[in-house]
C-alpha cells in the first residue's frame, strides 16, 4: 500500500493518505509531540439512507435502523467493546447523523492496541433476536428523552417545516413504532451493504507511525471479495418549505427559537466553498460585532445563547439562526428586515475582509484540537473535497459570490420554529 502526502504550508500541516486493497480510505494527520491521539472509523451511512438498491434488489428499511446498528455493534458475543477500551484507559464512543455513522476513541497510550480493538469490533457484528429486543427497550427510552428535550424538539420541528419528503425530517433514532420492526436479518442486510470498506474511511490524528497503522489494518481487516455498488434512493424534494411556522409548548422558562432558510441551488456546487461562503455571510450578518447582533442584544431580545449554523450536504442545504428570546417573533422580523436591507444596499468590502480574518483565525485555532480536526476531516472525505483547500477558498471568495449566495435566503418562504413555556 502506497501513501501520498498533501501539505498546507500556511498551517505547517500535512495529511498522509492511502487506499487499502479492500477500498478503505486511510487518512493520517501527524501531530508530533502530542500526547493524545484521536481516531474515527466511519461509514457513509446515516438516517437518510433508508431506501436503497443493491445488486438490483430494492430495500426500504425502518427509520432509525442506522442508529440502532451503531448501538448493537458495541455488543460482542462474549463481552462489550467498552470493556476492552476501559482496560487501556481509552475513551470510546460513536455517533450517527443524517449521512454518517462513526466509531471513535481517544487515548494517551496503547494507541495500536486501541486501534485493533476499534477495527475488530466494527468488523465483527453480532446480532440475535434476543439482544435486539433488549436494545429496543433501551432506544425507546432514548427516543422519549429526545421528545422531552426542548433544544432537540425546536430543531426537529424546524426540519419538518423546511422539508416535506427528504428523510432529514425524520428523527435519527426513529420512532418507537419504527424500531419495533427491526430484525437481525435487516441489521445484517444494512451492515453488509454499508459497512463494506469501500464505503468507509479511517481517520487518525496524533503522533503515530503510518507503517504500524498499516500492520494493524492488514492483521485485522478481512479481505472483501468485491466492492458493493449502492444506489441510494432519495425522494425529490419540493423547492418550497413544508410549513412556515411551528410552535410547541414545553416546560421551559423562556421561549427558544430557530429560524431556518432552505437553500435549493447550492447542492450541485463545491460543498466546501458553499460552506465557507455561508460562514462569511453568517459572521457579517449575525456575528457579535454585527449591527443586528448589537441591536438585538441591546433590546434584550437575545442573550449569550444566540447561535448560527449552516448545514451543507449533497442532498440538502439550510441555514439556522437560533437561541432564547422573550420575543422570538420580533427577532424573526428583524432578521428578515436586516437581510432585505443588505440585499438592497450590498456589503462593504471592509466587512468581508474582517469576517475573513475572523474565520481564518478560527480555522487555524481548530488545528490544536485533535477531535475537531478529525471530525472536520472525515466530513470532507465523504464530501469528496480537500480539507486544506478551505484556506485558499476563504481568501479567494469575492463580493459577487457572497451576494449571489445571500440571494438564496428566501425572505418570503422560510421557517420559524418556537418552543414556548407551558404557562
FIVEX-281928 format. One record per residue (C-alpha): residue in three letters; x, y, z. Coordinates in steps of 0.001 Angstrom, whole numbers, padded with zeros to 6 digits, always signed. Layout:
REM FIVEX-281928
ALAXYZ ...
This chain:
REM FIVEX-281928
UNK+000000+000000+000000 UNK+001416+003389-001024 UNK+000799+006572+000937 UNK+000686+010046-000586 UNK+001137+013343+001239 UNK-000623+016671+000841 UNK+000611+019773+002669 UNK-000796+023070+003888 UNK+002207+025392+004069 UNK+000495+028264+005865 UNK-000536+025967+008709 UNK+002583+023804+008507 UNK+000329+020749+008493 UNK+000154+017660+006321 UNK-002166+014729+005659 UNK-000868+011294+004718 UNK-003432+009235+002850 UNK-003750+005931+001065 UNK-006247+003287-000004 UNK-006269-000272+001277 UNK-006926-003144-001137 UNK-010411-003541+000392 UNK-011196+000040-000658 UNK-010832+001514+002843 UNK-009603+005124+002696 UNK-006973+005896+005348 UNK-006074+009452+006380 UNK-003433+010278+008971 UNK-002693+013784+010206 UNK+000592+013619+012149 UNK+000680+015790+015277 UNK+004202+015479+016600 UNK+004734+015761+020358 UNK+001006+015499+021103 UNK+000432+013032+023919 UNK-003135+012228+022826 UNK-004384+010548+019641 UNK-007871+010580+018153 UNK-009289+008036+015704 UNK-012513+007736+013707 UNK-013646+004661+011776 UNK-016691+005778+009811 UNK-019121+004662+007141 UNK-021166+006771+004732 UNK-024393+005519+006227 UNK-026857+007648+008141 UNK-030511+008071+008980 UNK-031500+009272+005481 UNK-030286+006034+003864 UNK-033484+004056+004483 UNK-034283+003349+000822 UNK-031512+001729-001231 UNK-030841-000726-004028 UNK-028031-003310-004121 UNK-027492-005919-006832 UNK-030793-004857-008414 UNK-032852-005503-005276 UNK-034592-002591-003528 UNK-034849-002312+000248 UNK-036942+000068+002335 UNK-035912-000299+005964 UNK-037384+001116+009195 UNK-036464+004636+010285 UNK-033749+004621+012938 UNK-032000+001452+011812 UNK-028607+003137+011185 UNK-028594+004451+014767 UNK-029801+001067+016076 UNK-026952-000663+014240 UNK-024449+001736+015807 UNK-025653+000696+019276 UNK-025547-003022+018526 UNK-022004-003117+017154 UNK-020604-002350+020600 UNK-022082-005626+021854 UNK-019878-008631+021091 UNK-020719-012295+021592 UNK-018958-012699+024917 UNK-018153-009154+026023 UNK-018650-005450+025272 UNK-016304-003287+023213 UNK-016407-000734+026028 UNK-014676-003130+028427 UNK-011686-003591+026085 UNK-011109+000152+025799 UNK-011560+000594+029540 UNK-008569-001700+030148 UNK-006265+000749+028359 UNK-007883+003901+029770 UNK-009122+004965+026311 UNK-012365+006890+025832 UNK-014629+005386+023164 UNK-017930+006459+021682 UNK-019930+006590+018448 UNK-022462+008782+016716 UNK-024971+008571+013890 UNK-026113+011614+011967 UNK-028091+012066+008765 UNK-025295+010837+006469 UNK-022668+009080+008545 UNK-022032+006626+011363 UNK-018675+006947+013125 UNK-016923+004931+015839 UNK-014146+006666+017717 UNK-011654+006605+020533 UNK-009107+008938+022077 UNK-006163+007757+024155 UNK-002818+008779+025588 UNK-001218+005317+025497 UNK-001609+001883+023868 UNK-002701+003526+020629 UNK-002119+000495+018378 UNK-003875-001862+020784 UNK-006866+000503+020842 UNK-006796+000748+017046 UNK-007025-003034+016854 UNK-009949-003034+019300 UNK-011744-000482+017118 UNK-011178-002353+013861 UNK-012155-005678+015437 UNK-015498-004732+016929 UNK-016662-002711+013908 UNK-015839-005664+011654 UNK-017485-008368+013798 UNK-021249-007817+014030 UNK-023211-009974+016438 UNK-026985-009700+016181 UNK-029598-012039+017657 UNK-033330-011586+018039 UNK-032863-011770+021806 UNK-030311-008955+022099 UNK-032294-006874+019590 UNK-035396-006985+021793 UNK-033275-005849+024727 UNK-031883-002942+022687 UNK-035351-001874+021525 UNK-036247-001091+025127 UNK-033071+000959+025605 UNK-033570+003007+022436 UNK-037243+003563+023248 UNK-036059+005386+026366 UNK-033590+007416+024284 UNK-036386+008407+021881 UNK-038587+009517+024780 UNK-035703+011545+026235 UNK-035268+013312+022878 UNK-039000+014015+022760 UNK-038647+015743+026145 UNK-035603+017795+025096 UNK-036693+021333+024035 UNK-033480+022010+022097 UNK-033922+018837+020052 UNK-037636+019493+019523 UNK-037121+023036+018223 UNK-034603+021701+015666 UNK-036639+018648+014666 UNK-039734+020821+014229 UNK-037681+023199+012084 UNK-036656+020333+009792 UNK-040294+019286+009474 UNK-041084+022838+008467 UNK-038391+023018+005799 UNK-038602+019506+004330 UNK-041644+017572+003164 UNK-040178+014417+001564 UNK-036470+014379+002437 UNK-035818+011881+005259 UNK-033892+014564+007137 UNK-037286+015481+008597 UNK-037364+012149+010476 UNK-035760+011531+013850 UNK-032299+009939+013615 UNK-033317+007476+016362 UNK-036544+006595+014551 UNK-039803+006178+016429 UNK-040991+003646+018994 UNK-043089+002088+016222 UNK-040358+002005+013554 UNK-037650+000412+015715 UNK-040071-002347+016766 UNK-039854-003612+013153 UNK-036055-004072+013244 UNK-034854-007677+012966 UNK-031470-009404+012935 UNK-031853-010095+009202 UNK-032444-006400+008457 UNK-029442-005388+010574 UNK-027180-007829+008737 UNK-028506-006602+005375 UNK-027731-002962+006258 UNK-024394-003898+007794 UNK-023254-005958+004797 UNK-024353-003185+002435 UNK-022931-000080+004086 UNK-020122-001440+006241 UNK-018033-002561+003299 UNK-014639-000865+003425 UNK-015064+000818+000044 UNK-017826+002847+001727 UNK-015714+003643+004808 UNK-012769+005744+005959 UNK-010302+005615+008834 UNK-009051+008953+010179 UNK-006199+009208+012695 UNK-004920+012428+014244 UNK-001872+012186+016503 UNK+001778+011240+016812 UNK+001583+007825+015116 UNK+003611+005692+012717 UNK+001776+005061+009436 UNK+003605+001749+008911 UNK+002343+000399+012227 UNK-001143+001592+011323 UNK-000961-000478+008137 UNK+000225-003512+010112 UNK-002859-003285+012332 UNK-005163-002916+009331 UNK-003596-005831+007443 UNK-003838-008017+010523 UNK-007437-007299+011481 UNK-009391-006320+008353 UNK-010645-009210+006290 UNK-010246-009095+002525 UNK-013565-008481+000812 UNK-014455-010144-002464 UNK-015749-007126-004336 UNK-016945-003583-003890 UNK-020701-003202-003442 UNK-022424-000629-005636 UNK-025072+001122-003564 UNK-027863+003119-005159 UNK-029391+005470-002577 UNK-032966+006330-003483 UNK-033619+009851-002231 UNK-037031+011415-002923 UNK-037272+014599-004974 UNK-037774+017476-002545 UNK-040035+020440-003438 UNK-038379+023862-003510 UNK-040951+025399-001173 UNK-040881+024872+002575 UNK-043370+022397+004005 UNK-044606+024735+006782 UNK-043549+028258+007652 UNK-044394+028260+011353 UNK-044322+025579+014054 UNK-044978+026049+017755 UNK-044848+023664+020689 UNK-045238+024194+024427 UNK-042868+022568+026915 UNK-041622+023022+030476 UNK-039115+025836+029922 UNK-038671+029256+031491 UNK-038020+031283+028318 UNK-039037+030666+024684 UNK-036424+029116+022400 UNK-036499+029534+018640 UNK-034855+028612+015370 UNK-035220+030372+012032 UNK-034478+028188+009019 UNK-033637+029150+005432 UNK-033897+026311+002927 UNK-031370+026655+000073 UNK-032090+024851-003184 UNK-029385+025949-005626 UNK-026194+025049-003728 UNK-026472+021271-003978 UNK-024523+020783-007225 UNK-021748+023211-006278 UNK-018497+022612-004365 UNK-019835+021939-000874 UNK-016709+023164+000898 UNK-016799+026501-000918 UNK-020523+026888-000225 UNK-019869+026236+003465 UNK-017108+028856+003568 UNK-019292+031458+001854 UNK-022043+030723+004369 UNK-019575+031192+007237 UNK-018698+034633+005866 UNK-022370+035596+005451 UNK-023306+034472+008966 UNK-020373+036337+010500 UNK-021226+039552+008628 UNK-024964+039355+009359 UNK-025072+037840+012828 UNK-021548+037864+014312 UNK-021081+039526+017704 UNK-019685+042663+016051 UNK-022580+042967+013571 UNK-025152+045763+013768 UNK-028050+043326+014029 UNK-026485+041357+016887 UNK-025811+044530+018853 UNK-029335+045818+018199 UNK-030956+042536+019288 UNK-028743+042310+022360 UNK-029335+045897+023460 UNK-033110+045399+023092 UNK-032772+042315+025345 UNK-034175+040133+022555 UNK-031262+037660+022600 UNK-028608+036556+025077 UNK-025315+034664+025011 UNK-027157+031541+023737 UNK-027656+033104+020278 UNK-026125+030929+017513 UNK-025989+030345+013770 UNK-025027+027353+011624 UNK-025064+026146+008039 UNK-025727+022535+007084 UNK-024280+021885+003640 UNK-024625+018354+002252 UNK-025193+016660-001103 UNK-028983+016358-000810 UNK-029854+019330+001401 UNK-028585+022795+002329 UNK-030037+025009+005024 UNK-029054+027753+007450 UNK-030218+028091+011056 UNK-030360+031142+013352 UNK-031463+030333+016889 UNK-031357+030985+020599 UNK-033502+032059+023531 UNK-035696+035143+023426 UNK-038621+036683+025270 UNK-039984+037609+021821 UNK-038776+035239+019052 UNK-041348+036684+016634 UNK-039704+040107+016869 UNK-036279+038507+016322 UNK-037589+036788+013184 UNK-038987+040074+011912 UNK-035686+041897+012491 UNK-033641+039107+010853 UNK-035759+039272+007678 UNK-035620+043073+007662 UNK-031816+043054+008054 UNK-031232+040569+005218 UNK-033547+042594+002964 UNK-031564+045750+003743 UNK-028240+044115+002915 UNK-029628+042682-000318 UNK-030642+046224-001309 UNK-027544+048068-000057 UNK-024822+045483-000660 UNK-021945+044533+001644 UNK-018932+046750+002203 UNK-015596+045144+001347 UNK-014260+046067+004785 UNK-016909+043851+006419 UNK-015960+040967+004141 UNK-012261+041370+004933 UNK-012934+041479+008675 UNK-015137+038369+008507 UNK-012455+036507+006542 UNK-009794+037344+009146 UNK-012030+036172+011965 UNK-012876+032892+010197 UNK-009230+032276+009256 UNK-008248+032682+012907 UNK-010982+030263+013957 UNK-009836+027690+011381 UNK-006204+027923+012483 UNK-007216+027503+016127 UNK-009030+024251+015312 UNK-005743+022570+014362 UNK-004770+022452+018038 UNK-007875+020384+018836 UNK-007490+016772+017691 UNK-011192+015933+017946 UNK-012268+018932+015885 UNK-009646+018197+013217 UNK-010693+014553+012992 UNK-014395+015377+012776 UNK-013754+018034+010118 UNK-011518+015713+008116 UNK-013971+012791+007998 UNK-016739+015071+006722 UNK-014581+016477+003934 UNK-013563+012951+002903 UNK-017175+011869+002462 UNK-017935+015122+000613 UNK-015010+014297-001702 UNK-013269+017616-001066 UNK-009821+018511+000292 UNK-009790+019957+003815 UNK-006697+022051+003084 UNK-008441+023789+000184 UNK-010516+025755+002692 UNK-007780+028322+003387 UNK-007299+029282-000273 UNK-011051+029217-000890 UNK-011584+031570+002032 UNK-009027+034025+000689 UNK-010455+033958-002835 UNK-014181+034374-002102 UNK-015332+037650-003641 UNK-018177+040081-003069 UNK-020237+038861-006030 UNK-020163+035268-004781 UNK-021311+036381-001336 UNK-024196+038441-002695 UNK-025214+035600-005020 UNK-025335+033206-002055 UNK-027243+035737+000043 UNK-029952+035788-002629 UNK-030637+032159-001664 UNK-032120+033388+001628 UNK-035819+033318+000751 UNK-037398+036131+002738 UNK-040985+035070+001992 UNK-040614+031297+002351 UNK-038625+030435+005469 UNK-039417+028680+008739 UNK-039826+029851+012320 UNK-039839+027087+014956 UNK-040676+028115+018514 UNK-040874+026286+021830 UNK-042866+028329+024336 UNK-043310+027837+028084 UNK-046441+025929+029114 UNK-047580+028870+031236 
